[in-house]
């Protein structure tokens, strides 16, 4: 590549980045045409990225729609100091794809566990240990339902979707410190409630 070619390439990248920022600013102003233009520029690349993570075309398409819905709703959160628009879109896509993959694995493990428990129930008599485990699970579900919605939400995202606290903060748009506080309060309540329950059972 000649010096002229290199300069042209840099100029093209700079122009593309400026156009991306202009489109995002228009999206903040609720311009649907700008969202459509940004979609046309990056949909192919982002869907391919999601497909590499999920190995499922239908899910990759769903992730793509979720990404641009997030862009429409949260465009004002983009920080040009931290990354380019294209990098921001890639990070959102990767995060959502990994979340979907984790959710899928959790669901698969849940189904496998349920099937295994069903087979065990049908092939062997229920002993004291099984009764105790089922009672403890039932009590856990009851105590989860008693938690305030915001505390129950962070626990369910962590345990059932396999999300980290940072990912939960991003997913439900709250500060990381708030996620940690809600998790701590919820776990304390559950621990106290279930400790009392264990004492009653024993």
N, C-alpha and C positions, 0 to 999 in steps of 0.2 A: 504494500500500500504506500502510495506516495504521500508527501507532506500535504499536498492539496487535498488528496482523498481523505486523509486523517482529519484535516480541518473541516471538511464538508460533513464528515460523520459526526464530529463533535457538535457542529452547528445544528445538524438534524436532530441529534439527541436533545440538545438544549431547547430547540423549538418544540419538540414533542413534550418535553417536561413542562414548558410554559403553557402549552395548550391543555395539558392534563390539569394543571392548577386552575386555569381559567374555567374549565368545565366543572371542577369541583366547587369553585366559588359560585357558579351559576346554580349548582345543585343545592347549595346552602340557601340560595334564594328561591328554591322550590321550582326550578325549571326542569320539567320532565324531558325536554328535548336534549338537555345537557346530559342527563342520566342515560338516555338512549345512545348518545354519541360515545360516552365513556364505555358503555356496554359493548358497542360495536368494536371499540379499540382493543378491549382486553378479554372478552368472553371466551374466545378460543383458547387462549393461553391459560386462563384460570380454570376452565373446565378440564383441560388436559392435566393440569397440576392435581386437581381433586381426584381425577380418575386414577392417577398414579398411586394415590394414597388408598383409595377405596376399592379400586378394581371393579367398579360397578357404574355403568354409564348412567343409569337412571338416578342413582344417588348423587353422582357428580353433577347432574343437571339440577337437582334439588339444591345442592350446595351453592351452585352458581346463582340461583334465584335468591337464596338467603343472603349471599354476599352483597348483591346489589340492593336488596331491601335494606340491609344494614347501612350501606353507603347513603341511600336516600334519607334514612332516619338519623344518621350520625355523621354526616359529612363535615359538620362544624368541628368535630373532634380531630380531624386530620391536622397534623403538625408538620409543616414543611421543613422545619429545622431537623426533625428526627429522621425523616425518610422522604423519598420521592413518592408520588401518588401510586406508581406502579408497584413499588415495594410494599406500600401500605396495603394495597389490594391483595398482593401475594400472601402477606402475613395473615390477613383476615381469612383468606381461602384455606390456607394451611391449617390455621387454628380450628376452623369449623369442620374441616375434613377429619382432622384427628379426633375432635370431639365426637363426630358421627361414628368413627371407627371404634372408639372406646365404648360408646353407647351400644353399638352392635355386639361387641364382645361381651358386655355385661348382660345383654338380653340373651345371647346364646348360652352363657353360663347359667343364667337363671332357668332357662328352659331345660338344660341338661340336668341341673340340680333337681328340678321339679320331676322330671322323668325318672331320675334315679331314685328319688324318695318314693315316687309312686310304685316303682318296681319293688323297692324294699318293703313297702307297706303290704304289698300283695303276696310277698314270698316269705315274710317272717312276722311272727307275732310282735305286737308293740310292747316293748319293755319299759321299765321305769325311766331309763335314760331318754328314750324317745318321747315319752310323755312330758318329761321335764323340759326337753328342748323345744317342743311344740308350745308349751305354756309360756316359756320365756320369749319365744318369737311373737306369740300373740300379745304379750304384755308390752313388748317393744313397740309393736305397731300401735297399740293403744296410746302409749306415751308420746309417740311421734305425732299422733293426731291432736294431742293436747297442746303441742308447742305452738307459739305464735307463727303465723304464716311465713314471715320473713326468716325465722330461725329454721323452720322445717324445710324451707326451700333450699338453703345452703347445704343442709345435711343430705337431702335427696340428690342434689347435683353432685355432691362429693361421692356418696356411696353408690348410687344407682347409675350415674353417668360417668363416674371415674374422673371427674374434673379436679384440677388443682385449685387452690384458693385464688390464685391469680387469674386463672381461666374463669372461675365463677364471677369474680369481680368484673371482668370484661363482659361476660355473658349477660349479666343482669344490670350492668352499668352502675355499679356502686364502688366506693373506694375499697381497696384491699383491706385496710384497717377495719372497715365495717364488716367485711366478710369474716375476718378473724374473731371479732367481738361476738358476732351472732353465733358462730360455730362454738366458741368457748361457752357461751351462756347455754346453748342447747345441750351440749355434751354434759355440762354440770347438772342440768335438770334431769336428763336421762339417767345419769349415773346415780343421782340421789334417789330417784323414783325406783329404779331397778334394784338398788341395794336394799331399800325397804321391802321390796317385793320378795327378794331372795330370803331375807330374814323371816318373812311370814311363811314362805314355803318350807323353810328348814325348821 
